[in-house]
């Protein structure tokens, strides 16, 4: 019979401080990415224009697909 052992290596022990540090790093990466996207949008010189009908049609198609997947 094989027994499972806990792996108590120091790299596998998570602390609140460590989790907060990881979360801060993730949030920084997200902010950097969003800033990069904004800079790219500005360099293109225009913003995408969506009307309500286009958005409503896209949402309907997505909800239809979602309904099919849920069945």
Gaussian input, Z-matrix of N, CA and C with variables (Angstrom, degrees):
# hf/3-21g

backbone

0 1
 N
 C     1     B1
 C     2     B2     1     A1
 N     3     B3     2     A2     1     D1
 C     4     B4     3     A3     2     D2
 C     5     B5     4     A4     3     D3
 N     6     B6     5     A5     4     D4
 C     7     B7     6     A6     5     D5
 C     8     B8     7     A7     6     D6
 N     9     B9     8     A8     7     D7
 C    10    B10     9     A9     8     D8
 C    11    B11    10    A10     9     D9
 N    12    B12    11    A11    10    D10
 C    13    B13    12    A12    11    D11
 C    14    B14    13    A13    12    D12
 N    15    B15    14    A14    13    D13
 C    16    B16    15    A15    14    D14
 C    17    B17    16    A16    15    D15
 N    18    B18    17    A17    16    D16
 C    19    B19    18    A18    17    D17
 C    20    B20    19    A19    18    D18
 N    21    B21    20    A20    19    D19
 C    22    B22    21    A21    20    D20
 C    23    B23    22    A22    21    D21
 N    24    B24    23    A23    22    D22
 C    25    B25    24    A24    23    D23
 C    26    B26    25    A25    24    D24
 N    27    B27    26    A26    25    D25
 C    28    B28    27    A27    26    D26
 C    29    B29    28    A28    27    D27
 N    30    B30    29    A29    28    D28
 C    31    B31    30    A30    29    D29
 C    32    B32    31    A31    30    D30
 N    33    B33    32    A32    31    D31
 C    34    B34    33    A33    32    D32
 C    35    B35    34    A34    33    D33
 N    36    B36    35    A35    34    D34
 C    37    B37    36    A36    35    D35
 C    38    B38    37    A37    36    D36
 N    39    B39    38    A38    37    D37
 C    40    B40    39    A39    38    D38
 C    41    B41    40    A40    39    D39
 N    42    B42    41    A41    40    D40
 C    43    B43    42    A42    41    D41
 C    44    B44    43    A43    42    D42
 N    45    B45    44    A44    43    D43
 C    46    B46    45    A45    44    D44
 C    47    B47    46    A46    45    D45
 N    48    B48    47    A47    46    D46
 C    49    B49    48    A48    47    D47
 C    50    B50    49    A49    48    D48
 N    51    B51    50    A50    49    D49
 C    52    B52    51    A51    50    D50
 C    53    B53    52    A52    51    D51
 N    54    B54    53    A53    52    D52
 C    55    B55    54    A54    53    D53
 C    56    B56    55    A55    54    D54
 N    57    B57    56    A56    55    D55
 C    58    B58    57    A57    56    D56
 C    59    B59    58    A58    57    D57
 N    60    B60    59    A59    58    D58
 C    61    B61    60    A60    59    D59
 C    62    B62    61    A61    60    D60
 N    63    B63    62    A62    61    D61
 C    64    B64    63    A63    62    D62
 C    65    B65    64    A64    63    D63
 N    66    B66    65    A65    64    D64
 C    67    B67    66    A66    65    D65
 C    68    B68    67    A67    66    D66
 N    69    B69    68    A68    67    D67
 C    70    B70    69    A69    68    D68
 C    71    B71    70    A70    69    D69
 N    72    B72    71    A71    70    D70
 C    73    B73    72    A72    71    D71
 C    74    B74    73    A73    72    D72
 N    75    B75    74    A74    73    D73
 C    76    B76    75    A75    74    D74
 C    77    B77    76    A76    75    D75
 N    78    B78    77    A77    76    D76
 C    79    B79    78    A78    77    D77
 C    80    B80    79    A79    78    D78
 N    81    B81    80    A80    79    D79
 C    82    B82    81    A81    80    D80
 C    83    B83    82    A82    81    D81
 N    84    B84    83    A83    82    D82
 C    85    B85    84    A84    83    D83
 C    86    B86    85    A85    84    D84
 N    87    B87    86    A86    85    D85
 C    88    B88    87    A87    86    D86
 C    89    B89    88    A88    87    D87
 N    90    B90    89    A89    88    D88
 C    91    B91    90    A90    89    D89
 C    92    B92    91    A91    90    D90
 N    93    B93    92    A92    91    D91
 C    94    B94    93    A93    92    D92
 C    95    B95    94    A94    93    D93
 N    96    B96    95    A95    94    D94
 C    97    B97    96    A96    95    D95
 C    98    B98    97    A97    96    D96
 N    99    B99    98    A98    97    D97
 C   100   B100    99    A99    98    D98
 C   101   B101   100   A100    99    D99
 N   102   B102   101   A101   100   D100
 C   103   B103   102   A102   101   D101
 C   104   B104   103   A103   102   D102
 N   105   B105   104   A104   103   D103
 C   106   B106   105   A105   104   D104
 C   107   B107   106   A106   105   D105
 N   108   B108   107   A107   106   D106
 C   109   B109   108   A108   107   D107
 C   110   B110   109   A109   108   D108
 N   111   B111   110   A110   109   D109
 C   112   B112   111   A111   110   D110
 C   113   B113   112   A112   111   D111
 N   114   B114   113   A113   112   D112
 C   115   B115   114   A114   113   D113
 C   116   B116   115   A115   114   D114
 N   117   B117   116   A116   115   D115
 C   118   B118   117   A117   116   D116
 C   119   B119   118   A118   117   D117
 N   120   B120   119   A119   118   D118
 C   121   B121   120   A120   119   D119
 C   122   B122   121   A121   120   D120
 N   123   B123   122   A122   121   D121
 C   124   B124   123   A123   122   D122
 C   125   B125   124   A124   123   D123
 N   126   B126   125   A125   124   D124
 C   127   B127   126   A126   125   D125
 C   128   B128   127   A127   126   D126
 N   129   B129   128   A128   127   D127
 C   130   B130   129   A129   128   D128
 C   131   B131   130   A130   129   D129
 N   132   B132   131   A131   130   D130
 C   133   B133   132   A132   131   D131
 C   134   B134   133   A133   132   D132
 N   135   B135   134   A134   133   D133
 C   136   B136   135   A135   134   D134
 C   137   B137   136   A136   135   D135
 N   138   B138   137   A137   136   D136
 C   139   B139   138   A138   137   D137
 C   140   B140   139   A139   138   D138
 N   141   B141   140   A140   139   D139
 C   142   B142   141   A141   140   D140
 C   143   B143   142   A142   141   D141
 N   144   B144   143   A143   142   D142
 C   145   B145   144   A144   143   D143
 C   146   B146   145   A145   144   D144
 N   147   B147   146   A146   145   D145
 C   148   B148   147   A147   146   D146
 C   149   B149   148   A148   147   D147
 N   150   B150   149   A149   148   D148
 C   151   B151   150   A150   149   D149
 C   152   B152   151   A151   150   D150
 N   153   B153   152   A152   151   D151
 C   154   B154   153   A153   152   D152
 C   155   B155   154   A154   153   D153
 N   156   B156   155   A155   154   D154
 C   157   B157   156   A156   155   D155
 C   158   B158   157   A157   156   D156
 N   159   B159   158   A158   157   D157
 C   160   B160   159   A159   158   D158
 C   161   B161   160   A160   159   D159
 N   162   B162   161   A161   160   D160
 C   163   B163   162   A162   161   D161
 C   164   B164   163   A163   162   D162
 N   165   B165   164   A164   163   D163
 C   166   B166   165   A165   164   D164
 C   167   B167   166   A166   165   D165
 N   168   B168   167   A167   166   D166
 C   169   B169   168   A168   167   D167
 C   170   B170   169   A169   168   D168
 N   171   B171   170   A170   169   D169
 C   172   B172   171   A171   170   D170
 C   173   B173   172   A172   171   D171
 N   174   B174   173   A173   172   D172
 C   175   B175   174   A174   173   D173
 C   176   B176   175   A175   174   D174
 N   177   B177   176   A176   175   D175
 C   178   B178   177   A177   176   D176
 C   179   B179   178   A178   177   D177
 N   180   B180   179   A179   178   D178
 C   181   B181   180   A180   179   D179
 C   182   B182   181   A181   180   D180
 N   183   B183   182   A182   181   D181
 C   184   B184   183   A183   182   D182
 C   185   B185   184   A184   183   D183
 N   186   B186   185   A185   184   D184
 C   187   B187   186   A186   185   D185
 C   188   B188   187   A187   186   D186
 N   189   B189   188   A188   187   D187
 C   190   B190   189   A189   188   D188
 C   191   B191   190   A190   189   D189
 N   192   B192   191   A191   190   D190
 C   193   B193   192   A192   191   D191
 C   194   B194   193   A193   192   D192
 N   195   B195   194   A194   193   D193
 C   196   B196   195   A195   194   D194
 C   197   B197   196   A196   195   D195
 N   198   B198   197   A197   196   D196
 C   199   B199   198   A198   197   D197
 C   200   B200   199   A199   198   D198
 N   201   B201   200   A200   199   D199
 C   202   B202   201   A201   200   D200
 C   203   B203   202   A202   201   D201
 N   204   B204   203   A203   202   D202
 C   205   B205   204   A204   203   D203
 C   206   B206   205   A205   204   D204
 N   207   B207   206   A206   205   D205
 C   208   B208   207   A207   206   D206
 C   209   B209   208   A208   207   D207
 N   210   B210   209   A209   208   D208
 C   211   B211   210   A210   209   D209
 C   212   B212   211   A211   210   D210

   B1=1.4563
   B2=1.5291
   B3=1.3179
   B4=1.4580
   B5=1.5165
   B6=1.3158
   B7=1.4600
   B8=1.5223
   B9=1.3003
   B10=1.4647
   B11=1.5115
   B12=1.3084
   B13=1.4545
   B14=1.5247
   B15=1.2933
   B16=1.4599
   B17=1.5078
   B18=1.2985
   B19=1.4466
   B20=1.5237
   B21=1.3141
   B22=1.4597
   B23=1.5233
   B24=1.3069
   B25=1.4563
   B26=1.5211
   B27=1.3182
   B28=1.4751
   B29=1.5190
   B30=1.3348
   B31=1.4656
   B32=1.5267
   B33=1.3083
   B34=1.4604
   B35=1.5218
   B36=1.3157
   B37=1.4569
   B38=1.5180
   B39=1.3217
   B40=1.4582
   B41=1.5259
   B42=1.3141
   B43=1.4540
   B44=1.5193
   B45=1.3153
   B46=1.4582
   B47=1.5273
   B48=1.3240
   B49=1.4662
   B50=1.5302
   B51=1.3283
   B52=1.4539
   B53=1.5169
   B54=1.3407
   B55=1.4618
   B56=1.5226
   B57=1.3313
   B58=1.4613
   B59=1.5270
   B60=1.3287
   B61=1.4663
   B62=1.5257
   B63=1.3355
   B64=1.4702
   B65=1.5209
   B66=1.3441
   B67=1.4611
   B68=1.5281
   B69=1.3299
   B70=1.4678
   B71=1.5264
   B72=1.3295
   B73=1.4617
   B74=1.5272
   B75=1.3199
   B76=1.4678
   B77=1.5234
   B78=1.3391
   B79=1.4652
   B80=1.5235
   B81=1.3436
   B82=1.4640
   B83=1.5235
   B84=1.3272
   B85=1.4633
   B86=1.5232
   B87=1.3306
   B88=1.4649
   B89=1.5252
   B90=1.3425
   B91=1.4672
   B92=1.5242
   B93=1.3344
   B94=1.4682
   B95=1.5223
   B96=1.3310
   B97=1.4597
   B98=1.5237
   B99=1.3273
   B100=1.4634
   B101=1.5320
   B102=1.3381
   B103=1.4712
   B104=1.5182
   B105=1.3332
   B106=1.4652
   B107=1.5298
   B108=1.3227
   B109=1.4637
   B110=1.5220
   B111=1.3364
   B112=1.4610
   B113=1.5258
   B114=1.3263
   B115=1.4621
   B116=1.5206
   B117=1.3236
   B118=1.4657
   B119=1.5242
   B120=1.3389
   B121=1.4618
   B122=1.5308
   B123=1.3393
   B124=1.4659
   B125=1.5193
   B126=1.3240
   B127=1.4628
   B128=1.5257
   B129=1.3359
   B130=1.4598
   B131=1.5166
   B132=1.3268
   B133=1.4492
   B134=1.5159
   B135=1.2973
   B136=1.4600
   B137=1.5253
   B138=1.2893
   B139=1.4550
   B140=1.5242
   B141=1.3013
   B142=1.4607
   B143=1.5230
   B144=1.2957
   B145=1.4565
   B146=1.5311
   B147=1.3178
   B148=1.4555
   B149=1.5155
   B150=1.2968
   B151=1.4516
   B152=1.5286
   B153=1.3138
   B154=1.4676
   B155=1.5308
   B156=1.3029
   B157=1.4602
   B158=1.5169
   B159=1.3129
   B160=1.4623
   B161=1.5150
   B162=1.3242
   B163=1.4572
   B164=1.5231
   B165=1.3184
   B166=1.4636
   B167=1.5308
   B168=1.3431
   B169=1.4678
   B170=1.5233
   B171=1.3176
   B172=1.4601
   B173=1.5240
   B174=1.3300
   B175=1.4626
   B176=1.5214
   B177=1.3281
   B178=1.4643
   B179=1.5251
   B180=1.3354
   B181=1.4725
   B182=1.5255
   B183=1.3295
   B184=1.4640
   B185=1.5284
   B186=1.3235
   B187=1.4666
   B188=1.5236
   B189=1.3355
   B190=1.4638
   B191=1.5296
   B192=1.3272
   B193=1.4644
   B194=1.5242
   B195=1.3257
   B196=1.4601
   B197=1.5307
   B198=1.3249
   B199=1.4589
   B200=1.5150
   B201=1.3218
   B202=1.4717
   B203=1.5276
   B204=1.3231
   B205=1.4691
   B206=1.5226
   B207=1.3324
   B208=1.4651
   B209=1.5285
   B210=1.3269
   B211=1.4776
   B212=1.4654
   A1=109.47
   A2=115.92
   A3=121.80
   A4=108.26
   A5=114.79
   A6=119.40
   A7=109.24
   A8=114.83
   A9=119.88
   A10=108.90
   A11=115.91
   A12=120.88
   A13=108.84
   A14=113.94
   A15=118.70
   A16=108.57
   A17=116.23
   A18=121.05
   A19=107.73
   A20=116.44
   A21=121.49
   A22=111.90
   A23=117.07
   A24=121.04
   A25=108.87
   A26=117.24
   A27=119.71
   A28=112.90
   A29=118.12
   A30=121.44
   A31=111.61
   A32=118.16
   A33=121.92
   A34=112.72
   A35=116.80
   A36=120.95
   A37=107.68
   A38=116.32
   A39=121.62
   A40=109.00
   A41=115.11
   A42=121.18
   A43=109.30
   A44=115.05
   A45=119.86
   A46=109.69
   A47=116.73
   A48=121.23
   A49=110.43
   A50=116.64
   A51=120.60
   A52=111.93
   A53=116.31
   A54=120.55
   A55=110.26
   A56=116.93
   A57=120.31
   A58=110.50
   A59=116.81
   A60=121.44
   A61=110.37
   A62=116.93
   A63=120.77
   A64=110.87
   A65=116.22
   A66=120.69
   A67=110.84
   A68=116.99
   A69=120.55
   A70=110.27
   A71=117.27
   A72=120.76
   A73=110.57
   A74=116.88
   A75=121.05
   A76=110.32
   A77=116.46
   A78=119.86
   A79=111.05
   A80=117.48
   A81=120.64
   A82=110.65
   A83=116.99
   A84=120.03
   A85=110.56
   A86=116.46
   A87=120.55
   A88=110.22
   A89=116.55
   A90=120.38
   A91=110.81
   A92=116.45
   A93=119.87
   A94=111.01
   A95=116.52
   A96=121.41
   A97=110.76
   A98=116.60
   A99=119.87
   A100=110.67
   A101=117.20
   A102=120.24
   A103=110.98
   A104=116.02
   A105=120.16
   A106=110.47
   A107=116.91
   A108=119.98
   A109=111.36
   A110=116.20
   A111=119.93
   A112=110.67
   A113=116.62
   A114=120.10
   A115=110.52
   A116=117.07
   A117=120.29
   A118=111.10
   A119=116.17
   A120=120.12
   A121=110.68
   A122=115.59
   A123=119.83
   A124=111.13
   A125=116.52
   A126=119.52
   A127=111.63
   A128=116.65
   A129=119.75
   A130=110.83
   A131=116.97
   A132=121.28
   A133=115.65
   A134=117.56
   A135=118.93
   A136=109.64
   A137=113.54
   A138=119.25
   A139=108.60
   A140=114.76
   A141=118.96
   A142=109.04
   A143=114.88
   A144=119.48
   A145=108.00
   A146=115.56
   A147=121.21
   A148=108.69
   A149=115.12
   A150=117.77
   A151=108.91
   A152=115.40
   A153=120.46
   A154=111.97
   A155=117.80
   A156=121.26
   A157=110.81
   A158=117.49
   A159=121.70
   A160=110.41
   A161=116.68
   A162=121.20
   A163=110.19
   A164=117.53
   A165=121.29
   A166=110.90
   A167=117.01
   A168=120.47
   A169=111.58
   A170=116.26
   A171=120.17
   A172=110.88
   A173=117.19
   A174=120.60
   A175=111.56
   A176=116.97
   A177=120.20
   A178=110.16
   A179=117.24
   A180=119.95
   A181=111.30
   A182=116.49
   A183=119.92
   A184=111.26
   A185=116.70
   A186=119.76
   A187=111.11
   A188=116.64
   A189=119.58
   A190=111.03
   A191=116.16
   A192=120.69
   A193=110.85
   A194=115.48
   A195=120.52
   A196=109.88
   A197=116.23
   A198=120.43
   A199=112.26
   A200=116.70
   A201=121.23
   A202=109.77
   A203=115.93
   A204=119.81
   A205=112.27
   A206=116.64
   A207=120.39
   A208=112.18
   A209=116.95
   A210=120.24
   A211=112.19
   D1=134.73
   D2=-179.50
   D3=-94.91
   D4=130.43
   D5=178.14
   D6=-102.86
   D7=140.07
   D8=176.35
   D9=-86.49
   D10=137.01
   D11=177.41
   D12=-116.59
   D13=147.12
   D14=175.29
   D15=-74.48
   D16=140.28
   D17=178.23
   D18=-97.35
   D19=100.63
   D20=-174.72
   D21=-98.02
   D22=29.41
   D23=177.35
   D24=-60.67
   D25=146.04
   D26=-176.70
   D27=-61.23
   D28=-22.69
   D29=178.35
   D30=-77.65
   D31=-13.08
   D32=-178.99
   D33=-103.32
   D34=3.95
   D35=178.89
   D36=-97.92
   D37=120.87
   D38=-176.82
   D39=-106.79
   D40=131.81
   D41=178.28
   D42=-114.00
   D43=165.51
   D44=178.00
   D45=-61.47
   D46=-41.83
   D47=179.90
   D48=-62.74
   D49=-42.71
   D50=179.29
   D51=-65.72
   D52=-40.62
   D53=179.21
   D54=-65.06
   D55=-40.21
   D56=178.62
   D57=-64.64
   D58=-37.95
   D59=178.72
   D60=-65.30
   D61=-43.44
   D62=177.98
   D63=-63.62
   D64=-42.86
   D65=179.30
   D66=-61.61
   D67=-42.06
   D68=178.97
   D69=-62.97
   D70=-40.00
   D71=179.39
   D72=-65.08
   D73=-41.29
   D74=178.62
   D75=-64.57
   D76=-44.78
   D77=179.73
   D78=-62.52
   D79=-36.67
   D80=177.59
   D81=-65.62
   D82=-41.37
   D83=178.70
   D84=-62.72
   D85=-41.28
   D86=178.70
   D87=-63.44
   D88=-45.52
   D89=-179.98
   D90=-62.66
   D91=-42.63
   D92=178.01
   D93=-60.69
   D94=-43.22
   D95=-179.95
   D96=-64.36
   D97=-44.22
   D98=179.71
   D99=-64.07
   D100=-38.75
   D101=177.11
   D102=-64.44
   D103=-38.76
   D104=177.97
   D105=-64.57
   D106=-41.84
   D107=177.18
   D108=-62.61
   D109=-42.49
   D110=179.49
   D111=-63.30
   D112=-40.85
   D113=178.77
   D114=-64.22
   D115=-39.66
   D116=177.88
   D117=-64.55
   D118=-40.67
   D119=178.25
   D120=-61.34
   D121=-43.53
   D122=-179.48
   D123=-64.55
   D124=-38.62
   D125=-178.30
   D126=-69.65
   D127=-25.50
   D128=177.46
   D129=-75.05
   D130=-23.19
   D131=174.26
   D132=79.89
   D133=8.42
   D134=177.24
   D135=-153.55
   D136=157.58
   D137=177.76
   D138=-113.70
   D139=149.65
   D140=177.14
   D141=-68.24
   D142=136.48
   D143=179.67
   D144=-111.14
   D145=122.02
   D146=179.18
   D147=-117.70
   D148=135.76
   D149=174.57
   D150=-98.07
   D151=165.57
   D152=-175.23
   D153=-61.93
   D154=-35.17
   D155=-179.12
   D156=-65.60
   D157=-43.67
   D158=179.26
   D159=-61.60
   D160=-45.52
   D161=179.88
   D162=-64.57
   D163=-44.49
   D164=-179.60
   D165=-62.08
   D166=-41.95
   D167=177.93
   D168=-63.02
   D169=-43.30
   D170=179.64
   D171=-64.17
   D172=-42.07
   D173=178.10
   D174=-63.99
   D175=-39.43
   D176=178.82
   D177=-63.04
   D178=-45.48
   D179=178.92
   D180=-61.28
   D181=-42.18
   D182=179.83
   D183=-66.13
   D184=-40.94
   D185=178.37
   D186=-66.97
   D187=-35.44
   D188=175.92
   D189=-63.16
   D190=-44.55
   D191=177.30
   D192=-62.22
   D193=-40.28
   D194=179.05
   D195=-62.29
   D196=-42.89
   D197=178.61
   D198=-61.99
   D199=-40.00
   D200=178.56
   D201=-64.60
   D202=-42.76
   D203=-179.16
   D204=-67.45
   D205=-31.80
   D206=-179.13
   D207=-76.32
   D208=-19.25
   D209=-179.18
   D210=-76.58

